[in-house]
């Protein structure tokens, strides 16, 4: 029989597919247990806004009709919130879609894109999927080394740079001053995709207005999502702000109905519920303190995080880094807790845990203490 994989370009065959976390139902069937707590995908433990839920119910009445392919109502809500023009907004099927649209619109075989070690796995995937070459720059304290990234981009003639702020999976943060210095030192012909999926989790003192920077930097694309703080991960709705010419190119490769009608309605309503986002932030701050304090008491190294998750290092000297992290991961599964191994981020000794409800965090910490006591 013919090997049909050979019909695909070599750069497609070389892709290692993104591995999402398993759903609770599948793991409960596999393990024969119930009451599993999922702390693996950085989802909002509060669910979504009641306003968004009501908007979804209303939108279901017209589910037989195609959605607004231009997403006018959602774009208009974003325009009113952020003060941009309609032609500067691009809608996507989650922020992953925005990253892929940027790669598809501007990269091709022979082009290069720069990103950091330990940064979001979709950056190299989106780059490789269009036949471009990814350039991974060594991280600095698990975060972006902006000067090294700029030097790599300029030196190697890269066309695009991906930056996550806060970064996933490490939770590290770049200040507004650092980002502005970086953008001002960068040639205008290098596009910067600033991925702010966890922007809403930033403490007030660390917030900055990257959307306002578009007036000074037409080479900037700001990507955000409703999947995290807004709690709409299952609907897949994201968006990007860019210079009108850049947004035009993104929209040329965007599928006409890439954001469904239920997602659009929910996102519009979610934007109006600032109280829900505030409650989400408060819960996350308390949960982060709860989790990291116990990690410290257990003597485990963790990376201070500005997102809704924390990455921590497992110490089992008798095993290799990868083996010891996976051993704890599997044992946590047996005890009903799902976390995320991040060896694929070149962090083989580390696990990432999302911040959940207080009782969910407690179940994770109790299970972790039990496992460490067994060793």
C-alpha positions as a Python dict, from the first residue, in 0.01 Angstrom:
ca = {
    (1, 'X'): (0, 0, 0),
    (2, 'X'): (115, 350, -79),
    (3, 'X'): (250, 559, 209),
    (4, 'X'): (20, 859, 182),
    (5, 'X'): (219, 1055, 439),
    (6, 'X'): (479, 1102, 166),
    (7, 'X'): (234, 1320, -25),
    (8, 'X'): (260, 1583, 249),
    (9, 'X'): (552, 1828, 247),
    (10, 'X'): (850, 1723, 458),
    (11, 'X'): (792, 2012, 699),
    (12, 'X'): (439, 1884, 770),
    (13, 'X'): (559, 1527, 823),
    (14, 'X'): (814, 1656, 1073),
    (15, 'X'): (553, 1819, 1300),
    (16, 'X'): (504, 1664, 1641),
    (17, 'X'): (129, 1719, 1703),
    (18, 'X'): (19, 1932, 1996),
    (19, 'X'): (-90, 1708, 2283),
    (20, 'X'): (-389, 1851, 2474),
    (21, 'X'): (-475, 1733, 2823),
    (22, 'X'): (-717, 1441, 2849),
    (23, 'X'): (-1076, 1521, 2951),
    (24, 'X'): (-1197, 1415, 3294),
    (25, 'X'): (-1449, 1166, 3154),
    (26, 'X'): (-1183, 975, 2961),
    (27, 'X'): (-949, 950, 3259),
    (28, 'X'): (-1229, 841, 3490),
    (29, 'X'): (-1306, 557, 3248),
    (30, 'X'): (-939, 461, 3215),
    (31, 'X'): (-864, 469, 3588),
    (32, 'X'): (-1200, 350, 3715),
    (33, 'X'): (-1233, 638, 3962),
    (34, 'X'): (-1462, 938, 3998),
    (35, 'X'): (-1433, 1290, 4135),
    (36, 'X'): (-1121, 1376, 3938),
    (37, 'X'): (-1000, 1736, 3968),
    (38, 'X'): (-859, 1879, 3646),
    (39, 'X'): (-583, 2132, 3703),
    (40, 'X'): (-403, 2085, 3372),
    (41, 'X'): (-534, 2334, 3116),
    (42, 'X'): (-549, 2670, 3297),
    (43, 'X'): (-927, 2690, 3276),
    (44, 'X'): (-1140, 2919, 3491),
    (45, 'X'): (-1262, 2719, 3795),
    (46, 'X'): (-1559, 2959, 3832),
    (47, 'X'): (-1690, 2864, 3490),
    (48, 'X'): (-1815, 3162, 3292),
    (49, 'X'): (-2016, 3477, 3358),
    (50, 'X'): (-2391, 3429, 3417),
    (51, 'X'): (-2439, 3704, 3159),
    (52, 'X'): (-2246, 3498, 2905),
    (53, 'X'): (-2451, 3190, 2991),
    (54, 'X'): (-2776, 3379, 2934),
    (55, 'X'): (-2647, 3515, 2603),
    (56, 'X'): (-2560, 3162, 2491),
    (57, 'X'): (-2910, 3038, 2569),
    (58, 'X'): (-3057, 3320, 2364),
    (59, 'X'): (-2816, 3256, 2074),
    (60, 'X'): (-2922, 2891, 2057),
    (61, 'X'): (-3258, 3006, 1918),
    (62, 'X'): (-3086, 3094, 1588),
    (63, 'X'): (-2841, 2805, 1579),
    (64, 'X'): (-2972, 2689, 1239),
    (65, 'X'): (-2840, 3009, 1081),
    (66, 'X'): (-2480, 3081, 990),
    (67, 'X'): (-2305, 3323, 1226),
    (68, 'X'): (-2213, 3675, 1127),
    (69, 'X'): (-1899, 3610, 927),
    (70, 'X'): (-1767, 3955, 1008),
    (71, 'X'): (-1853, 3933, 1379),
    (72, 'X'): (-1982, 4291, 1382),
    (73, 'X'): (-2136, 4289, 1732),
    (74, 'X'): (-1827, 4139, 1894),
    (75, 'X'): (-1593, 4365, 1700),
    (76, 'X'): (-1803, 4663, 1800),
    (77, 'X'): (-1788, 4562, 2167),
    (78, 'X'): (-1408, 4536, 2141),
    (79, 'X'): (-1391, 4871, 1960),
    (80, 'X'): (-1592, 5036, 2238),
    (81, 'X'): (-1378, 4875, 2510),
    (82, 'X'): (-1033, 4936, 2362),
    (83, 'X'): (-1073, 5242, 2139),
    (84, 'X'): (-951, 5085, 1816),
    (85, 'X'): (-1111, 5098, 1470),
    (86, 'X'): (-1320, 4813, 1331),
    (87, 'X'): (-1061, 4743, 1062),
    (88, 'X'): (-798, 4682, 1331),
    (89, 'X'): (-984, 4387, 1486),
    (90, 'X'): (-953, 4022, 1381),
    (91, 'X'): (-1161, 3744, 1536),
    (92, 'X'): (-1041, 3388, 1578),
    (93, 'X'): (-1133, 3039, 1692),
    (94, 'X'): (-945, 3094, 2017),
    (95, 'X'): (-617, 3283, 2033),
    (96, 'X'): (-443, 2979, 1881),
    (97, 'X'): (-622, 3070, 1561),
    (98, 'X'): (-476, 3421, 1577),
    (99, 'X'): (-122, 3281, 1606),
    (100, 'X'): (-177, 3051, 1309),
    (101, 'X'): (-335, 3330, 1104),
    (102, 'X'): (-30, 3547, 1164),
    (103, 'X'): (200, 3268, 1045),
    (104, 'X'): (-16, 3184, 743),
    (105, 'X'): (-51, 3547, 637),
    (106, 'X'): (313, 3650, 664),
    (107, 'X'): (543, 3346, 667),
    (108, 'X'): (638, 3102, 396),
    (109, 'X'): (913, 2854, 310),
    (110, 'X'): (1250, 3017, 373),
    (111, 'X'): (1121, 3271, 626),
    (112, 'X'): (1218, 3263, 993),
    (113, 'X'): (1027, 3326, 1314),
    (114, 'X'): (1183, 3379, 1656),
    (115, 'X'): (1046, 3265, 1991),
    (116, 'X'): (1184, 3183, 2333),
    (117, 'X'): (1271, 2850, 2489),
    (118, 'X'): (994, 2740, 2730),
    (119, 'X'): (735, 2950, 2543),
    (120, 'X'): (394, 2840, 2415),
    (121, 'X'): (417, 2523, 2201),
    (122, 'X'): (195, 2665, 1925),
    (123, 'X'): (463, 2912, 1810),
    (124, 'X'): (692, 2647, 1659),
    (125, 'X'): (391, 2448, 1534),
    (126, 'X'): (240, 2747, 1352),
    (127, 'X'): (579, 2836, 1207),
    (128, 'X'): (659, 2486, 1084),
    (129, 'X'): (311, 2431, 942),
    (130, 'X'): (376, 2697, 674),
    (131, 'X'): (724, 2571, 597),
    (132, 'X'): (905, 2853, 777),
    (133, 'X'): (1198, 2795, 1012),
    (134, 'X'): (1169, 2850, 1385),
    (135, 'X'): (1453, 3004, 1583),
    (136, 'X'): (1432, 2927, 1955),
    (137, 'X'): (1630, 3163, 2177),
    (138, 'X'): (1766, 3054, 2514),
    (139, 'X'): (1545, 3168, 2799),
    (140, 'X'): (1657, 3395, 3081),
    (141, 'X'): (1531, 3281, 3421),
    (142, 'X'): (1261, 3078, 3243),
    (143, 'X'): (1142, 3390, 3061),
    (144, 'X'): (1205, 3583, 2741),
    (145, 'X'): (1552, 3730, 2683),
    (146, 'X'): (1433, 4019, 2470),
    (147, 'X'): (1778, 4148, 2376),
    (148, 'X'): (1887, 3802, 2261),
    (149, 'X'): (1562, 3759, 2069),
    (150, 'X'): (1607, 4094, 1896),
    (151, 'X'): (1966, 4007, 1806),
    (152, 'X'): (1861, 3668, 1668),
    (153, 'X'): (1578, 3818, 1464),
    (154, 'X'): (1795, 4092, 1314),
    (155, 'X'): (2099, 3873, 1268),
    (156, 'X'): (1911, 3591, 1096),
    (157, 'X'): (1674, 3807, 894),
    (158, 'X'): (1361, 3683, 1071),
    (159, 'X'): (1023, 3816, 966),
    (160, 'X'): (830, 3753, 1289),
    (161, 'X'): (880, 3729, 1666),
    (162, 'X'): (638, 3558, 1906),
    (163, 'X'): (625, 3684, 2265),
    (164, 'X'): (396, 3553, 2540),
    (165, 'X'): (326, 3787, 2830),
    (166, 'X'): (266, 3640, 3083),
    (167, 'X'): (438, 3334, 2942),
    (168, 'X'): (290, 2986, 2935),
    (169, 'X'): (401, 2747, 3088),
    (170, 'X'): (642, 2937, 3312),
    (171, 'X'): (424, 3234, 3414),
    (172, 'X'): (707, 3485, 3375),
    (173, 'X'): (630, 3850, 3302),
    (174, 'X'): (783, 4128, 3093),
    (175, 'X'): (730, 4485, 3210),
    (176, 'X'): (585, 4754, 2987),
    (177, 'X'): (919, 4938, 2992),
    (178, 'X'): (1107, 4628, 2877),
    (179, 'X'): (861, 4564, 2595),
    (180, 'X'): (865, 4925, 2479),
    (181, 'X'): (1245, 4934, 2473),
    (182, 'X'): (1240, 4613, 2271),
    (183, 'X'): (985, 4741, 2019),
    (184, 'X'): (1164, 5071, 1973),
    (185, 'X'): (1494, 4895, 1904),
    (186, 'X'): (1342, 4655, 1651),
    (187, 'X'): (1333, 4724, 1275),
    (188, 'X'): (981, 4805, 1154),
    (189, 'X'): (987, 4520, 900),
    (190, 'X'): (986, 4254, 1173),
    (191, 'X'): (637, 4170, 1296),
    (192, 'X'): (586, 4111, 1669),
    (193, 'X'): (301, 3888, 1786),
    (194, 'X'): (238, 3976, 2151),
    (195, 'X'): (36, 3688, 2293),
    (196, 'X'): (-157, 3813, 2596),
    (197, 'X'): (-380, 3513, 2666),
    (198, 'X'): (-332, 3564, 3043),
    (199, 'X'): (-340, 3944, 3037),
    (200, 'X'): (-648, 3970, 3260),
    (201, 'X'): (-467, 3790, 3543),
    (202, 'X'): (-201, 4059, 3581),
    (203, 'X'): (-203, 4246, 3913),
    (204, 'X'): (-315, 4606, 3875),
    (205, 'X'): (36, 4739, 3935),
    (206, 'X'): (172, 4537, 3642),
    (207, 'X'): (-93, 4628, 3386),
    (208, 'X'): (-11, 4825, 3073),
    (209, 'X'): (-199, 4932, 2759),
    (210, 'X'): (-40, 4740, 2473),
    (211, 'X'): (-332, 4825, 2244),
    (212, 'X'): (-238, 5193, 2263),
    (213, 'X'): (109, 5098, 2137),
    (214, 'X'): (-35, 5015, 1794),
    (215, 'X'): (-24, 5387, 1711),
    (216, 'X'): (353, 5383, 1749),
    (217, 'X'): (423, 5028, 1627),
    (218, 'X'): (235, 4923, 1311),
    (219, 'X'): (440, 4600, 1316),
    (220, 'X'): (269, 4490, 1641),
    (221, 'X'): (-8, 4229, 1665),
    (222, 'X'): (-174, 4195, 2008),
    (223, 'X'): (-347, 3859, 2055),
    (224, 'X'): (-594, 3780, 2335),
    (225, 'X'): (-856, 3521, 2426),
    (226, 'X'): (-1185, 3463, 2606),
    (227, 'X'): (-1072, 3112, 2709),
    (228, 'X'): (-895, 3198, 3033),
    (229, 'X'): (-1022, 3470, 3269),
    (230, 'X'): (-1356, 3493, 3084),
    (231, 'X'): (-1413, 3118, 3118),
    (232, 'X'): (-1518, 3046, 2758),
    (233, 'X'): (-1253, 2786, 2668),
    (234, 'X'): (-1509, 2542, 2529),
    (235, 'X'): (-1641, 2800, 2281),
    (236, 'X'): (-1302, 2888, 2127),
    (237, 'X'): (-1312, 3262, 2072),
    (238, 'X'): (-1010, 3490, 2054),
    (239, 'X'): (-921, 3818, 1892),
    (240, 'X'): (-630, 4032, 1779),
    (241, 'X'): (-563, 4402, 1735),
    (242, 'X'): (-327, 4522, 1463),
    (243, 'X'): (-259, 4798, 1214),
    (244, 'X'): (-535, 4800, 952),
    (245, 'X'): (-300, 4673, 679),
    (246, 'X'): (-181, 4386, 899),
    (247, 'X'): (-535, 4301, 1009),
    (248, 'X'): (-638, 4297, 643),
    (249, 'X'): (-382, 4026, 569),
    (250, 'X'): (-496, 3819, 868),
    (251, 'X'): (-856, 3845, 755),
    (252, 'X'): (-765, 3726, 404),
    (253, 'X'): (-658, 3387, 539),
    (254, 'X'): (-927, 3368, 808),
    (255, 'X'): (-1215, 3126, 757),
    (256, 'X'): (-1541, 3325, 701),
    (257, 'X'): (-1726, 3162, 993),
    (258, 'X'): (-1436, 3083, 1225),
    (259, 'X'): (-1620, 3213, 1536),
    (260, 'X'): (-1962, 3058, 1584),
    (261, 'X'): (-2274, 3255, 1677),
    (262, 'X'): (-2296, 3118, 2032),
    (263, 'X'): (-1932, 3211, 2096),
    (264, 'X'): (-1982, 3562, 1958),
    (265, 'X'): (-2287, 3625, 2176),
    (266, 'X'): (-2117, 3488, 2486),
    (267, 'X'): (-1804, 3697, 2429),
    (268, 'X'): (-2004, 4019, 2392),
    (269, 'X'): (-2181, 3948, 2721),
    (270, 'X'): (-1861, 3841, 2895),
    (271, 'X'): (-1697, 4174, 2812),
    (272, 'X'): (-1979, 4348, 2999),
    (273, 'X'): (-1933, 4149, 3320),
    (274, 'X'): (-1633, 4310, 3486),
    (275, 'X'): (-1746, 4185, 3827),
    (276, 'X'): (-1699, 3825, 3711),
    (277, 'X'): (-1345, 3895, 3593),
    (278, 'X'): (-1272, 4066, 3924),
    (279, 'X'): (-1397, 3763, 4119),
    (280, 'X'): (-1185, 3543, 3897),
    (281, 'X'): (-878, 3752, 3978),
    (282, 'X'): (-945, 3748, 4350),
    (283, 'X'): (-992, 3371, 4351),
    (284, 'X'): (-673, 3327, 4153),
    (285, 'X'): (-468, 3544, 4391),
    (286, 'X'): (-590, 3349, 4693),
    (287, 'X'): (-537, 3017, 4520),
    (288, 'X'): (-189, 3108, 4402),
    (289, 'X'): (-89, 3201, 4757),
    (290, 'X'): (-239, 2875, 4886),
    (291, 'X'): (-54, 2658, 4634),
    (292, 'X'): (284, 2830, 4633),
    (293, 'X'): (301, 2855, 5012),
    (294, 'X'): (256, 2477, 5037),
    (295, 'X'): (505, 2412, 4757),
    (296, 'X'): (757, 2614, 4958),
    (297, 'X'): (678, 2417, 5274),
    (298, 'X'): (736, 2097, 5080),
    (299, 'X'): (1074, 2226, 4965),
    (300, 'X'): (979, 2226, 4597),
    (301, 'X'): (1117, 2486, 4360),
    (302, 'X'): (852, 2677, 4167),
    (303, 'X'): (853, 2968, 3923),
    (304, 'X'): (671, 3279, 4050),
    (305, 'X'): (378, 3315, 3812),
    (306, 'X'): (172, 3605, 3677),
    (307, 'X'): (-86, 3369, 3522),
    (308, 'X'): (-338, 3128, 3668),
    (309, 'X'): (-96, 2838, 3700),
    (310, 'X'): (236, 2751, 3862),
    (311, 'X'): (519, 2531, 3738),
    (312, 'X'): (711, 2336, 4000),
    (313, 'X'): (1009, 2102, 4001),
    (314, 'X'): (1003, 1747, 4130),
    (315, 'X'): (1306, 1615, 4318),
    (316, 'X'): (1364, 1239, 4312),
    (317, 'X'): (1739, 1189, 4286),
    (318, 'X'): (1712, 816, 4215),
    (319, 'X'): (1539, 881, 3881),
    (320, 'X'): (1611, 1096, 3578),
    (321, 'X'): (1437, 1433, 3562),
    (322, 'X'): (1179, 1313, 3311),
    (323, 'X'): (1113, 989, 3496),
    (324, 'X'): (1059, 1151, 3834),
    (325, 'X'): (819, 1414, 3704),
    (326, 'X'): (619, 1156, 3512),
    (327, 'X'): (612, 924, 3814),
    (328, 'X'): (455, 1199, 4026),
    (329, 'X'): (220, 1295, 3741),
    (330, 'X'): (94, 936, 3709),
    (331, 'X'): (57, 897, 4085),
    (332, 'X'): (-143, 1222, 4100),
    (333, 'X'): (-374, 1078, 3835),
    (334, 'X'): (-430, 770, 4048),
    (335, 'X'): (-524, 1000, 4336),
    (336, 'X'): (-771, 1190, 4119),
    (337, 'X'): (-574, 1502, 4019),
    (338, 'X'): (-475, 1598, 3665),
    (339, 'X'): (-178, 1833, 3623),
    (340, 'X'): (38, 1894, 3315),
    (341, 'X'): (385, 1749, 3249),
    (342, 'X'): (591, 2007, 3057),
    (343, 'X'): (885, 1800, 2935),
    (344, 'X'): (787, 1903, 2580),
    (345, 'X'): (882, 2259, 2679),
    (346, 'X'): (1236, 2136, 2751),
    (347, 'X'): (1151, 2125, 3121),
    (348, 'X'): (1165, 1748, 3190),
    (349, 'X'): (1174, 1773, 3568),
    (350, 'X'): (875, 2004, 3595),
    (351, 'X'): (497, 1986, 3626),
    (352, 'X'): (244, 2268, 3580),
    (353, 'X'): (-66, 2299, 3796),
    (354, 'X'): (-358, 2531, 3726),
    (355, 'X'): (-506, 2729, 4013),
    (356, 'X'): (-850, 2594, 4099),
    (357, 'X'): (-1111, 2641, 4367),
    (358, 'X'): (-982, 2626, 4724),
    (359, 'X'): (-1101, 2266, 4768),
    (360, 'X'): (-946, 2163, 4435),
    (361, 'X'): (-613, 2318, 4530),
    (362, 'X'): (-633, 2137, 4864),
    (363, 'X'): (-696, 1803, 4695),
    (364, 'X'): (-390, 1857, 4475),
    (365, 'X'): (-170, 1959, 4768),
    (366, 'X'): (-291, 1673, 4984),
    (367, 'X'): (-222, 1423, 4705),
    (368, 'X'): (121, 1575, 4641),
    (369, 'X'): (212, 1551, 5009),
    (370, 'X'): (101, 1189, 5013),
    (371, 'X'): (316, 1108, 4710),
    (372, 'X'): (625, 1280, 4848),
    (373, 'X'): (572, 1095, 5176),
    (374, 'X'): (569, 765, 4987),
    (375, 'X'): (912, 820, 4838),
}
